[in-house]
Amino acid sequence: MNLLDIRIGTMANIAKAPNYIPQIKQHGFESYQLFGGFGTGLVDFPETARQVRDTLGDSAVISSIGYFGNPLMKEEDATNIAAYIDAVPLFGCDIFIGFAGAIDGKAMPESMPAYTKVWSELAKRAADKGVKIAFENCEMGGNWNNAGKWNIAHAPTMWDRMFDAIPSENIGLCWEPCHQLYSLVDPIPNLKKYIKKVFTLHGKDATVAWDVIKEKGIRGGEPYAWMRTPGFGDTNWTDVITVLRMHKWTGSIDIEGWHDPVYRGELEMTGQVQALKYLQHARGGATFVPNPKD
């Protein structure tokens, strides 16, 4: 296997990427996941793709593009997602990422009819273009009894229902251990079970405060977990990458910053670059070392 079969990268807002990426390119990120949503709608996809790809040259790749919205309740979000799916090939990649959506105020299973209707059409649209759809596994404040405003794709039980409802090979996950730890799920067996559906990863971790849980539980009003930049949380990423390697997985782990309670603000890029080095070390290094010849 090639060292760069698993790339370590970061994320960038797609509208800001042509200006943002040249400022951080020198740090050595090997891939970039570009995202819209959260206030960023459609962009000039051909021009943005041209600018970013010209900036990167051979130094890195675009791993995926995505849009974060709620297509189960907002027609505009579904329309935007379709446009992003159409644009994926322009960026030289084959993965679209985003939320599955949710019916706010309803238990998660009650979102399934809308999910099946909306994403069956989008999955076919993507498949026709050779694009895979990867749902991020963030709960976004939702739970089983109230799916919230964003995403039903955060509980393994729902993954099973979603994959059964739309048995398409191009429907899968943008996986990260952070959200598993928040649910007190062990990330490693979870990754092993769903590895065939993991299309890309977010580089984000969590720290679980077991002392708080043991004393007050998870409903005691005190935070029991914190999102962390890789290298500062509880997950052994060497184990994560070992699972990926053993299953012949190829793709990118793109660092999702802007969540760490310490490495944020003026320390944001300091934390991300340290995470880059940490994940490269967990991968086996930053540089390929050839074997001696016979």
GUGUBA-363632 format. One record per residue (C-alpha): residue in three letters; x, y, z. Coordinates in steps of 0.5 Angstrom, whole numbers, padded with zeros to 4 digits, always signed. Layout:
BEGIN
ALAXYZ ...
END
This chain:
BEGIN
MET+0000+0000+0000 ASN+0002+0007-0001 LEU+0003+0012+0004 LEU-0001+0017+0001 ASP-0007+0012+0000 ILE-0009+0015+0007 ARG-0008+0023+0006 ILE-0009+0027+0012 GLY-0012+0034+0011 THR-0017+0039+0013 MET-0023+0043+0011 ALA-0025+0050+0008 ASN-0031+0054+0007 ILE-0032+0053-0001 ALA-0033+0060-0002 LYS-0027+0062+0002 ALA-0023+0057-0001 PRO-0019+0061-0006 ASN-0017+0066-0001 TYR-0016+0061+0005 ILE-0012+0055+0002 PRO-0006+0059-0001 GLN-0005+0062+0007 ILE-0005+0055+0010 LYS-0002+0051+0004 GLN+0005+0051+0006 HIS+0003+0047+0013 GLY+0003+0041+0009 PHE-0004+0039+0009 GLU-0005+0033+0004 SER-0012+0034+0002 TYR-0018+0039+0003 GLN-0025+0038+0004 LEU-0029+0044+0002 PHE-0036+0045+0005 GLY-0042+0050+0004 GLY-0048+0051+0008 PHE-0049+0054+0015 GLY-0050+0061+0011 THR-0046+0059+0004 GLY-0050+0057-0001 LEU-0048+0056-0009 VAL-0042+0059-0011 ASP-0039+0059-0018 PHE-0037+0052-0018 PRO-0033+0052-0025 GLU-0029+0058-0023 THR-0028+0056-0015 ALA-0025+0049-0018 ARG-0020+0052-0023 GLN-0017+0057-0017 VAL-0017+0052-0012 ARG-0014+0046-0016 ASP-0009+0051-0019 THR-0007+0053-0012 LEU-0006+0046-0010 GLY-0002+0043-0016 ASP+0001+0037-0014 SER+0002+0038-0007 ALA-0005+0036-0005 VAL-0012+0034-0007 ILE-0019+0036-0006 SER-0022+0030-0002 SER-0030+0032-0003 ILE-0034+0037-0003 GLY-0041+0038+0001 TYR-0047+0042+0004 PHE-0049+0042+0011 GLY-0057+0043+0011 ASN-0064+0040+0012 PRO-0066+0037+0006 LEU-0072+0034+0009 MET-0075+0040+0011 LYS-0072+0046+0006 GLU-0073+0045-0001 GLU-0068+0050-0002 ASP-0063+0045+0001 ALA-0065+0040-0003 THR-0064+0044-0009 ASN-0057+0046-0007 ILE-0055+0039-0005 ALA-0057+0037-0012 ALA-0052+0043-0015 TYR-0046+0041-0010 ILE-0047+0033-0013 ASP-0047+0036-0020 ALA-0041+0040-0018 VAL-0037+0034-0015 PRO-0033+0032-0021 LEU-0031+0039-0023 PHE-0026+0038-0016 GLY-0023+0032-0019 CYS-0026+0028-0013 ASP-0032+0023-0012 ILE-0035+0024-0005 PHE-0041+0029-0003 ILE-0041+0030+0004 GLY-0047+0033+0009 PHE-0053+0032+0013 ALA-0058+0027+0012 GLY-0063+0032+0015 ALA-0069+0031+0020 ILE-0076+0032+0021 ASP-0076+0037+0027 GLY-0080+0035+0033 LYS-0081+0028+0031 ALA-0078+0022+0033 MET-0072+0020+0029 PRO-0076+0014+0026 GLU-0081+0019+0023 SER-0076+0022+0019 MET-0075+0016+0015 PRO-0081+0017+0009 ALA-0078+0024+0008 TYR-0071+0021+0008 THR-0073+0015+0003 LYS-0076+0020-0002 VAL-0071+0025-0002 TRP-0065+0021-0002 SER-0067+0016-0007 GLU-0067+0021-0012 LEU-0061+0025-0010 ALA-0057+0018-0009 LYS-0059+0016-0016 ARG-0057+0023-0019 ALA-0050+0022-0015 ALA-0049+0015-0018 ASP-0051+0017-0025 LYS-0044+0022-0024 GLY-0040+0017-0021 VAL-0041+0020-0014 LYS-0041+0017-0007 ILE-0046+0021-0001 ALA-0043+0021+0006 PHE-0047+0023+0011 GLU-0043+0026+0017 ASN-0045+0023+0024 CYS-0046+0029+0028 GLU-0052+0029+0032 MET-0053+0037+0032 GLY-0057+0037+0038 GLY-0062+0032+0036 ASN-0064+0025+0040 TRP-0068+0019+0039 ASN-0074+0023+0041 ASN-0073+0029+0037 ALA-0069+0029+0031 GLY-0068+0036+0031 LYS-0067+0041+0025 TRP-0061+0037+0022 ASN-0059+0030+0022 ILE-0062+0023+0023 ALA-0055+0020+0021 HIS-0052+0020+0028 ALA-0054+0013+0031 PRO-0052+0007+0029 THR-0059+0004+0029 MET-0061+0009+0024 TRP-0055+0008+0020 ASP-0058+0001+0019 ARG-0065+0003+0018 MET-0062+0008+0013 PHE-0058+0003+0009 ASP-0064-0002+0009 ALA-0069+0004+0006 ILE-0064+0006+0000 PRO-0059+0000-0001 SER-0055+0004-0006 GLU-0047+0002-0006 ASN-0046+0010-0006 ILE-0050+0011+0000 GLY-0045+0011+0006 LEU-0042+0015+0012 CYS-0037+0021+0013 TRP-0035+0018+0020 GLU-0031+0021+0026 PRO-0030+0018+0033 CYS-0032+0025+0036 HIS-0039+0023+0036 GLN-0039+0016+0038 LEU-0035+0018+0044 TYR-0041+0023+0046 SER-0046+0018+0045 LEU-0041+0013+0050 VAL-0040+0009+0044 ASP-0033+0005+0043 PRO-0031+0008+0036 ILE-0026+0002+0034 PRO-0031-0003+0034 ASN-0036+0002+0031 LEU-0031+0003+0025 LYS-0030-0004+0024 LYS-0037-0006+0024 TYR-0039+0000+0019 ILE-0032+0000+0015 LYS-0035-0002+0008 LYS-0040+0004+0009 VAL-0034+0009+0011 PHE-0033+0013+0005 THR-0029+0019+0008 LEU-0027+0021+0015 HIS-0027+0028+0019 GLY-0021+0029+0024 LYS-0024+0030+0030 ASP-0024+0027+0037 ALA-0027+0028+0044 THR-0025+0028+0051 VAL-0030+0024+0056 ALA-0030+0026+0063 TRP-0031+0020+0066 ASP-0031+0023+0073 VAL-0037+0027+0072 ILE-0041+0021+0069 LYS-0039+0017+0075 GLU-0042+0022+0080 LYS-0047+0026+0076 GLY-0049+0022+0070 ILE-0050+0025+0063 ARG-0056+0029+0065 GLY-0054+0032+0071 GLY-0053+0039+0067 GLU-0045+0039+0067 PRO-0041+0038+0061 TYR-0039+0030+0060 ALA-0035+0031+0054 TRP-0031+0036+0050 MET-0030+0036+0042 ARG-0022+0036+0041 THR-0017+0036+0035 PRO-0014+0030+0034 GLY-0008+0029+0039 PHE-0011+0032+0044 GLY-0017+0027+0045 ASP-0019+0020+0048 THR-0018+0016+0041 ASN-0012+0013+0039 TRP-0011+0014+0032 THR-0006+0009+0031 ASP-0012+0004+0032 VAL-0016+0008+0027 ILE-0011+0008+0022 THR-0009+0001+0023 VAL-0017-0001+0022 LEU-0017+0003+0016 ARG-0010+0000+0013 MET-0012-0008+0015 HIS-0019-0007+0011 LYS-0015-0004+0005 TRP-0019+0003+0006 THR-0016+0009+0002 GLY-0018+0016+0002 SER-0018+0022+0007 ILE-0018+0024+0014 ASP-0020+0032+0014 ILE-0019+0035+0020 GLU-0025+0039+0023 GLY-0022+0045+0027 TRP-0026+0050+0030 HIS-0029+0046+0036 ASP-0023+0045+0041 PRO-0024+0049+0047 VAL-0016+0050+0048 TYR-0014+0050+0041 ARG-0019+0056+0038 GLY-0018+0063+0036 GLU-0011+0065+0035 LEU-0009+0058+0037 GLU-0013+0055+0031 MET-0008+0053+0026 THR-0003+0052+0031 GLY-0008+0046+0034 GLN-0009+0044+0027 VAL-0002+0043+0024 GLN+0000+0039+0031 ALA-0006+0035+0029 LEU-0003+0034+0022 LYS+0003+0032+0025 TYR+0000+0027+0030 LEU-0004+0024+0025 GLN+0001+0023+0020 HIS+0005+0020+0026 ALA-0001+0015+0027 ARG-0001+0013+0020 GLY+0007+0011+0020 GLY+0010+0018+0018 ALA+0010+0024+0013 THR+0015+0021+0008 PHE+0015+0014+0005 VAL+0021+0010+0006 PRO+0023+0005+0001 ASN+0025-0002+0003 PRO+0032-0004+0001 LYS+0033-0008-0005 ASP+0035-0015-0005 
END
